[in-house]
Amino acid sequence: MKKLTILTGAGISAESGIKTFRDGDGLWENHSITDVASPEGWRKDRALVLEFYNQRRRQLHEVEPNEAHRLLAELEKHFEVQIITQNIDDLHERAGSTNILHLHFW
């Protein structure tokens, strides 16, 4: 079976309604990255950091995988698929993809 590697990021989940960080109305518009995504921010205001990420987790209960997620899962019928994503959501898994690497870096 042929192998296929797919790289995804925020754009694929935006269609499902998950806000991206860098768009004009993105998540960084309301928060400084250092306030909610750094060791310094954690030491300064743990409640703010926790609430920021808890909002992201709550939103996952309100969204569904979109057509792109489902089509990538369908590719597994024809290819050995490896998805590498920067996303912290589980929409690839919920769409049925089985070989996903969540890769996060700064």
N, C-alpha and C positions, 0 to 999 in steps of 0.2 A: 504494500500500500504506500502511495506517495505521501510525503510529509509536507505539512503546511504550518508555518509559524505566522501568527497574526499579532501585531502590536496595537493596543487600544489605549485610549486615554479618556479624558472628560467628555469629549465630543460625542462618543457613542452613548453615554448615559444622559446627556443633556436632552436628547429627544424623548427620554422617559420622564423628564421634568426635574431632574437633579441639577441644581445650579452649579455652574463651574466656578472656579476660584478667580479666573483672570478676565472673564468677560466684563463688559462695561457695567452690567448690573450684578456682577459676580460677588462671591462671598467676601473677597478682600476689600470691596467697596465699603463695607460696614465695619471692618475690623482690620487692625494692623496685623500683619503676619507675625510680628514678634509678640503681640499680645496673646495670640491663641495657638501659635504653633512653634513655640520655642521653650527651652528650659527656663529662660528668664521669665517668660509669660506665666509659666506654671508656678514658679516661685512667687511671682507678684500677685496673681489672682487665680487660684485653682478653680474657684467657682465659675469664673468666666470661661476658662478653658473647657471645663467639664460640660457646661451648658452649650457651648459652641458645638462640641462633638455629639452631645446627646441630641441636639436638634437634627444633626445629620442622620443619626441612627433612627430617630423617630420618622423622618421623611421616608426612609426605606420601606416602611409599612404602607405608604401612600402611593408608591410607584410600582410599575410593572416593567418587565423587560420589553423592549421595543422590537420592531421587525429586524433591525440589524443584529441584535443579540440572538434572536431566533434563527436567522439565516446562518450565522456563524456556528450555532449548535448543529444545524442541519448538515454542515460540511463534514461532520464526523462520520456520516454515512459513506463518504467517498474518499476521505483523507485521514491520515493520522494528524490531528490538529493540536497544536500547542498555542494557547492564547497567553500572551504576556501583557498585563494591564497595569497601569498606574492607579486605577480606580480602587477605592476602598469599599465600593458597594458589592453586592452579591448578585447583580443582575445577569452576569454570564452564567453563573451556576443555576440560577432560577430558570434561565432559558433552556438549560439542558446541556451546556458545555461541561466536559468532564476533566479536561486537562488544562488548568488555569494556574498561572503563576502571578501572584500579586506582588509587584515590585515597586517599592516606594523609596525615593531618595530626595535629597534637598539640593 
